[in-house]
Amino acid sequence: MGLRDQITQDTKTILEDTETGFGWDISITDPDGNTGALKGYSNDIAQVVDPDTGTAITGRAASVALHFESLSDVGLSLPEGIADKSEKPWIITFNDIVGQSYIFKVSESQPDRAMGVVVCLLGAYKA
Amino acid sequence: MDLIDKQDNFEVIRDQIAAILVTETANQMALATAAGRDPTLWDLRVYLERSAPFEQFLNDPETDSGVPIVNIWVDGSQYNKSASNVMARQKSETVYNIDCYGLGVSADNPAGGHIPGDEQASYETQRATRLVRNILMAAENTYLQARGLVWLRWFNSTEFFQPQIDGRTVQNVKGARAAFQVDFNEFSPQGDETNILELLTTAISRAEDGQIILNADYQYPL
């Protein structure tokens, strides 16, 4: 196994380890309504960094990091931001640490095709 | 000088701008209701001198009413010497920043597709600036209902802000700043006038050679 394959496997382990790591249950629905339950890394904090000044400012930033293989295992393609109003967006749902569920849409996806990880930046969504 | 226990007119005008917006939006909502329209489309949340009034958009954007937020704050004043006097009255040209914030939350469209939150945020912001401009530039508010105090009111500019893509956040909030200039009088304390003058009695007479003589009897120094 080459180093890149090793990296991919290690990344999957890190993202999806719910016993000893930061893995978390995430539900994802594509624009056609196909839903998959997988594990990944979720993030939802009330602080963002102003890109102009580099200082922390008030805001709310949420994202998930998912492994390519896990998406493929549940029959889903790579999520992406959908600008076309005639289509449904990609929907991501996960709980916070106290069990409160939040629904987001994918605003932007940032795939890393070398490591096999896609980071999805999320926006608020009313289902 | 007596105790200065009054507002300056820049504060009075600031409060007046807010009062006009609050009163007229309530009136607009009543008119909308009477016309069978959705009154919330004419609603604004008006704040004065707040640093982060949009905080309520942040944590639960899905449940917020989405009514645009307007924040009025004093940016600065310049004093026109040529239209003022050094004793009692100065003409102030003050700019008030009227910041409008609109929230948009992406939502499912039952008719198909979805409603994008970034587009909605822009429309909400523009709707807020539309209401603010129309209300404050209406003929009845030519002098901001303070004729005799206000010389002129005028929107110098309106600037719309685009969100930074690098800092993409959960909420879609857009902003606009309307720079609203108001020219008005500021008055300064005049002190106790009763002790400024002392009564002087003079007698004017003509001497035999025609010379004019002024006689006055007073204590000096005063």
Chai-1 contact restraints between the chains, C-beta under 6 A:
chainA,res_idxA,chainB,res_idxB,connection_type,confidence,min_distance_angstrom,max_distance_angstrom,comment,restraint_id
A,V48,B,G167,contact,1.0,0.0,6.0,A-B,restraint_1
A,V48,B,T169,contact,1.0,0.0,6.0,A-B,restraint_2
A,P51,B,Q164,contact,1.0,0.0,6.0,A-B,restraint_3
A,P51,B,D166,contact,1.0,0.0,6.0,A-B,restraint_4
A,P51,B,G167,contact,1.0,0.0,6.0,A-B,restraint_5
A,G59,B,T169,contact,1.0,0.0,6.0,A-B,restraint_6
A,R60,B,L58,contact,1.0,0.0,6.0,A-B,restraint_7
A,R60,B,T169,contact,1.0,0.0,6.0,A-B,restraint_8
A,R60,B,V170,contact,1.0,0.0,6.0,A-B,restraint_9
A,A61,B,T169,contact,1.0,0.0,6.0,A-B,restraint_10
A,A62,B,V170,contact,1.0,0.0,6.0,A-B,restraint_11
A,K85,B,G113,contact,1.0,0.0,6.0,A-B,restraint_12
A,K85,B,P116,contact,1.0,0.0,6.0,A-B,restraint_13
A,S86,B,G113,contact,1.0,0.0,6.0,A-B,restraint_14
A,E87,B,G113,contact,1.0,0.0,6.0,A-B,restraint_15
A,K88,B,H114,contact,1.0,0.0,6.0,A-B,restraint_16
A,P89,B,H114,contact,1.0,0.0,6.0,A-B,restraint_17
A,K105,B,S106,contact,1.0,0.0,6.0,A-B,restraint_18
A,S107,B,R168,contact,1.0,0.0,6.0,A-B,restraint_19
A,L121,B,R168,contact,1.0,0.0,6.0,A-B,restraint_20
A,G123,B,S106,contact,1.0,0.0,6.0,A-B,restraint_21
A,G123,B,V170,contact,1.0,0.0,6.0,A-B,restraint_22
A,A124,B,P61,contact,1.0,0.0,6.0,A-B,restraint_23
A,A124,B,E62,contact,1.0,0.0,6.0,A-B,restraint_24
A,A124,B,V105,contact,1.0,0.0,6.0,A-B,restraint_25
A,A124,B,V170,contact,1.0,0.0,6.0,A-B,restraint_26
A,A124,B,Q171,contact,1.0,0.0,6.0,A-B,restraint_27
A,Y125,B,S106,contact,1.0,0.0,6.0,A-B,restraint_28
A,K126,B,E62,contact,1.0,0.0,6.0,A-B,restraint_29
A,K126,B,V105,contact,1.0,0.0,6.0,A-B,restraint_30
A,K126,B,A107,contact,1.0,0.0,6.0,A-B,restraint_31
A,A127,B,D108,contact,1.0,0.0,6.0,A-B,restraint_32
